[in-house]
Amino acid sequence: MPSSFTARTLAVPYLGIYGACSSSMEGLSLASLIIDSGFAQNALVGTSSHNAASEKQYRYPTEYGAQKPPTAQWTVTGAGAAVVAKQGTGPRVAASTIGRVVDMGLSDPFNMGAAMAPAAVDTIEAHFRDLNICPSYYDLITTGDLGKVGHRIAGDLLTKHGLSIPVEKLTDCGILMYKEDQPVLAGASGCACVATTTFGHLLNRMRRGELNRILVIATGALLSPMSYQQKETIPCVAHAVAIEM
């Protein structure tokens, strides 16, 4: 029998993304893929976060006055966006490595850095393995947002796995975001952390000629307000994007 179904081509102007704090690099990867595939000429990618909204939803409201442990991080109030196009004179996306979900059994929402560090390491290893390059290829390798605690754990894990990255080359957006004397505990967090640091600070350094090749690994904790209250573990993911001038 002939089918009564009529095929139609539908325009899809919006693709939903949920990668928690890894959303900025997930979005940049998808935008680059869409541009490179020829489905669009220009794409705008960006993320944002707000301290009061995130702290109230995922931890405790500020008004509650709960004392936070030193492993906790401070959600960034900000936004960062970038335009991806076929042609231009700015930095370009050279490669992207989509991470896989890693769950090491941690369930403490006040220690996101420790929960996300294994996912960051897994993606970093996959990136160098798939592209057959070594850490010396990049001028800077930054994770985000592991904060001070997660950054140290990630460094230890990389060394344990035989991937030695010099201390001066490996950093974290959660550490770069705030000044040393600001009372932000273990550092910054939130979807805006990697976006503002990368699309603002790091790209400006590239334009000034201070950096030619960088690797940004954005990490995300895939929990919900309900899941952590039920003491469920925190699945994490990390996506890496290589940017070259």
Protein Blocks (a to p, Z undefined) as FASTA:
>chain_A
ZZfbdcdddddfbccddehjmlmmmmmmmmmmmmmnopafbdcddddddfklmmmmmmcc
fklopacdfkbccdddddddddddfbdcbdcdfbdcddddddehiabfklmmlmmmmmmm
mmmmmmmmmnopafklpmbdcdddebjmlmmmmmmmmmmnopacdfklpccfklmmpcfk
lcehjocedjklmmmmmmmmmmmmmmnopafbdcdddddddbdfklmmnopacddddddd
dddZZ
